[in-house]
Structure formats: structure tokens, C-alpha cells
Amino acid sequence: MDKMIYLDNAATTAVEPAVLASYMETTKRLVGNPSSLHNLGVVSNRILNKAREQVAELLNAKADEIIFTSGGSEADNLAIKGTAWAKKRYGNHIIISAIEHPAVTRSAQWLETQGFELDYAPVDHDGKVIVEEFAKLIKPETILVSIMVVNNVVGSAQPIKKIAAVLEDYPNIHFHVDAVQALGKVAVEDFMIDRVDLASFSAHKFHGVKGVGILYKKEGRVIDPLIHGGGQEMGLRSTTENMAGIVSTAKALRLYLEKEKDCYDKKIRDYLYEQLGTYENVTLFSPEDTKNIVAFGIKGIRGEVLVHAFEEKEIYISTNSACSSRKKTEKSPLENMGYSPELAETIVRVSLDYTNAMAEIEHFMVVFNLLYKKLSKV
Ligand SMILES: Cc1ncc(COP(=O)(O)O)c(C=O)c1O
């Protein structure tokens, strides 16, 4: 192998050449601010609306249900804080799962400091929300439920339809799903369902550019903005629109969803999962029905050690980097799945994509075998 092997696609993906071309073309061609009254503004506004319509169609939504943001984190913050502020006179209780991304967890925890009450829906050993336990947490004060579609640490897909079925009895609760890791792994129609009110996406996870996110907000649901100003994005996110980012995101989304059936090769995922499972000291943290993520650890070896050892061989994987910002008293997603802190520290994550070939994973396993023997001796 004479080229690097990139297996960190859940962290970010490489921009597709056609997406980059669209980004550059839009930057060069569109001078006008879409809010300007003159012709250049009108042209920009028309193209902005077109991009919004394309994104909406691909996500089973209407154009005015699509709000462009600066990324998945902003979309999550807007959904969560925006709901809390808009609905605080009706209640102050929020439920999130115990393994959400920090963009959700930290937003909800900040709201706790502002007088809101937060509960965590427990997950099982596979990293899936236990729906019956979740249902018990709902109370008259509950205004928001936020559950991710696909987990970014272990790759588990959440029972969104079952959670939605529980929430049918509570039509006033906003149901937000963080779908940042979901596209290409779970079919859009399986989570963009009627009972879902808000959904977050991020362009750089589907071969778009960094710095563009999408928040779907169902018509009729009310949230408050985080950013006030000129009233762009239906008054929910003021600032002059990132035209090149938005137009190229519409392109990236279309290209990616066209590939929906093979956003990653399940044969490669299965091979990797099976091979790793044959090593005595390997813990597989991902469930058997994981999506494109295979998270595992070698007992006694910290994740960082393995990441750097692979890096020396130009193979790029990651740890559960979100750990770094966690308070000492707070449990990691793996601990919430029932693993000990010692095992949780061993985690590394391989995340696949359509760019990965079987030969790369075979090479990965050769390197892994050498590292396993070397590290086991230490
Ligand atoms: C599940 C999930 N939510 C939110 C985010 C944040 O997205 P962004 O990097 O676009 O802010 C990520 C990024 O890793 C993620 O995996």
C-alpha cells in the first residue's frame, strides 16, 4: 500500500470534486446578497430558493421547513435551545438519550443551568435507547425529546419509529432527531416521519464542505432563534447566507443520497467486524447490526496509543475524542452502555464510507495483527 488509508469518515469526509466545483462556481458567479432588491440580489435569492427546494425534496420536507446553519452543532443548538425558549411557559422538562453527541448533551446541560430539568433516556449494551424506560420519563412538563438516529461513537441505530409511536400520545412535545450520522445509513423515510418535528444534518459528513448544516423544522412548530438580525432563514437564523456552502450542500446531498444503497460496503464492515472478533483481547463495542462504524478496543491499551500506532502506518482512525471535554463525574457513552471506565478508555473507531475498498481493510487487518502482537507484549 503506497497511499494513506482514511477510515475516519464519521469525523468528516473528503469533499466530492463536483461539490467543490459547485462551491467555486457559486463563489465566482454570485455576487449579490440574496436580500438585495436589485437584479444581482434577485438572482442569488432565486438560486438560494432552488437549493432549499432541492434539499427539502431530498429530505421529504417542504422548502420553508429547511433552515441552513453553520453545521450540525448549530442545528442541534437551535433545535434544543430554540424549543426551550419558545416553549418555556408550557413546561421545563427535556429528555435526551444517554449517548447523544455533545452538541445535544451540552446544549441540554446548559439549559439545566437556566432552570430547565433534564433526564437521560437509558440505553442497552448495544447503545440503543430502551423505549419502555424512555416512556416512563415523560411528564406533563416535558417540552422536548432529542434522540439521535445513528450514534457517532458505536454506530447503533436508534428505534426512532418506536419512540415516535410513544410520542403520538403527546403531540405537544417537540421531537428532535440528530441525523448528522444517519444519511446513507438509515433511509430518509425511516426517520423523516410525521412525528419528527426537528432534524439536524451536517454537510461535511456527506462529502460537502465544512461549515454548513441543515435544521429541518416541521411547519407549525415554533422555536426561537439563536441569532437575531436581518431575519434571514424565516427569521430563525440571521446573517447573510453562505451561498456557495448552501448551493454545494444541495449538490452533495443529491450525490450522496443517490448512492444511498451503497454509502458503505456492508461486506467490508462484516469482514472487519468478524476479523476483529477473533482476537481474544479485543472488545467489540459496536452492536452486530452496526452501520458504517466499527468501534473496538484492545484490553489494557488506551485508544490514543492505537490511533497513533496506526497513524505511523498512514492509517487514520479515531478515538472517542468527545471524551476530552467530559467532566470527571460524567459517564462516557460507553459507560452508559454498561462498560467499565477502563474498557471505555480503550475505544477506537473505524468509520467506513463508499471510498473504502476491501483491500484497504485487508491491509488494516495485517497492520492490526502486528500491532496487537507488539502491544500485547508490552
Ligand atoms: C451525531 C453528531 N451530531 C452532531 C455533530 C456535529 O456536527 P458539526 O461538526 O457539523 O458541527 C456530529 C459531528 O461529529 C455528530 O456526529
PDBQT file of the ligand as one rigid body, heavy atoms in Angstrom, charges set to zero:
ROOT
HETATM    1  C1  LIG A 401     -24.143  12.844  15.892  1.00  0.00    +0.000 C 
HETATM    2  C2  LIG A 401     -23.475  14.162  15.651  1.00  0.00    +0.000 A 
HETATM    3  N1  LIG A 401     -24.141  15.282  15.928  1.00  0.00    +0.000 NA
HETATM    4  C3  LIG A 401     -23.588  16.496  15.704  1.00  0.00    +0.000 A 
HETATM    5  C4  LIG A 401     -22.318  16.629  15.207  1.00  0.00    +0.000 A 
HETATM    6  C5  LIG A 401     -21.737  17.995  14.981  1.00  0.00    +0.000 C 
HETATM    7  O1  LIG A 401     -21.683  18.304  13.612  1.00  0.00    +0.000 OA
HETATM    8  P1  LIG A 401     -20.761  19.500  13.087  1.00  0.00    +0.000 P 
HETATM    9  O2  LIG A 401     -19.360  19.011  13.100  1.00  0.00    +0.000 OA
HETATM   10  O3  LIG A 401     -21.254  19.783  11.713  1.00  0.00    +0.000 OA
HETATM   11  O4  LIG A 401     -20.984  20.655  13.999  1.00  0.00    +0.000 OA
HETATM   12  C6  LIG A 401     -21.581  15.475  14.915  1.00  0.00    +0.000 A 
HETATM   13  C7  LIG A 401     -20.184  15.570  14.426  1.00  0.00    +0.000 C 
HETATM   14  O5  LIG A 401     -19.381  14.696  14.638  1.00  0.00    +0.000 OA
HETATM   15  C8  LIG A 401     -22.185  14.203  15.141  1.00  0.00    +0.000 A 
HETATM   16  O6  LIG A 401     -21.532  13.068  14.883  1.00  0.00    +0.000 OA
ENDROOT
TORSDOF 0
